[in-house]
Amino acid sequence: MKYYTVSWQKLHDSIFKLAQSIEKKEEAFDLIVAISRGGLTISHILSDFLRLPITTFTISTYKDFKQHKVPEITLKIGNKLHNKKIILVDDVSDTGKTFIRGIVYLKSLGAHHIRTASPFIKPWTKFIPDYYDKKIDEWVVFPFDMRESVDTITRNLKKEKYSNLKIKNHLKKIGI
C-alpha cells in the first residue's frame, strides 16, 4: 500500500483553499456539519476561516483500512435542520459512500441546501464533493490520525512477518 502523509501545514493550506473556493461562490451557509471522525478537524479549521458554527454526526465506514459494505450512522444529530444551508465536510471522498449516506441523513432532518467539501478525493470515488483540493490515489495519513495509522500499519506489516526494525524503517520512509 502507498501512503500520502499530510503535515499540519499541508492540511491547513488545503483547507484554506477550500475556504477560498467556498467564499468565491458567494453562497450563504448557516452551518458546517462534520462527519466524525475524519471531518472533525477539517471542519474546525474550516469553521475558523468561514466563521460558521459546527455540528457533527458519526458514520462508520472503515476498520483497519478495510471498508464496511454499508456506511452506518452510529451517532446522530440531536436537532432538526429545517431550511438550513449546510456544508457537509469529511476528510476524504474515497468511494463516496459516506458522503452519499450523509446527504440522505441530512435531508431526512430537513436540510434543504447541502454542499459538500473535502480536502482530498480518490480518483475512483463515485461522489465528487462540491469543493475539494487534491485528487490522491494513496492512503492519506493525516496528522490527527498518527496513532491509529501507526497501529494499523504496524499490525498489517506484522501479519506480513516484518521485523520491528523493518516496520520502524517503513514508518520513517512514509513520513511517520
C-alpha positions, 0 to 999 in steps of 0.5 A: 500500500502507498501512503500520502502523509499530510503535515499540519501545514499541508492540511491547513493550506488545503483547507484554506483553499477550500475556504477560498473556493467556498467564499468565491461562490458567494453562497450563504451557509448557516452551518458546517456539519462534520462527519466524525471522525475524519471531518472533525478537524477539517471542519474546525479549521474550516469553521475558523476561516468561514466563521460558521458554527459546527455540528457533527454526526458519526458514520462508520465506514472503515476498520483497519483500512478495510471498508464496511459494505454499508456506511452506518450512522452510529451517532446522530444529530440531536436537532432538526435542520429545517431550511438550513444551508449546510456544508457537509465536510469529511476528510476524504471522498474515497468511494463516496459512500459516506458522503452519499449516506450523509446527504440522505441523513441530512435531508431526512432532518430537513436540510434543504441546501447541502454542499459538500467539501473535502480536502482530498478525493480518490480518483475512483470515488463515485461522489465528487464533493462540491469543493475539494483540493487534491485528487490522491490515489494513496492512503492519506495519513493525516496528522490527527490520525498518527496513532491509529495509522501507526497501529494499523500499519504496524499490525498489517506489516506484522501479519506480513512477518516484518521485523520491528526494525523493518516496520520502524524503517517503513514508518520513517520512509512514509513520513511517520 
